Amino acid sequence: MGPEIFEMLAAIMMTVLIGAIILLFPLSRRLGRVLEEWIRLRHESLPDKDRLERLELGVLEIRQLVEGIDQRMGLMGERQDFMESLIDSKKAGLLAAPPGRTDA
C-alpha cells in the first residue's frame, strides 16, 4: 500500500506542476515585459521629464510671486501719489489765509 500511494502522489504532483507551468508561463512572460517597460520608462523619464516638470512649476511659482509683488508695488505707488497730493493740498492750505479771515 505504501509504494502505490507515493507513485500516485508523484503522478498527481507532476500533472499539477506541468499544468501550472503551462498556465503560468505566458503570464509570467507578459509580467516580465510589463516590468521591463515600466523600468525603462521610469529610468528614461526621471531625469528629464520630472526635472522639466519641477522647473516649470518653479517658474510658475516665481511668475506668480513677481505678479503679486507688481500688484503690491502698484498699490504702494497709488497710495504714495494720494499721500503726496494730500500733503501738497495741506501745504497750500497752510500758506493760504486762515479760514474766516479775508483780506479785503
Secondary structure, 3 states (H helix, E strand, C coil): CHHHHHHHHHHHHHHHHHHHHHHHHHHHHHHHHHHHHHHHHHHHHHHHHHHHHHHHHHHHHHHHHHHHHHHHHHHHHHHHHHHHHHHHHHHHHHHCCCCCCCCC
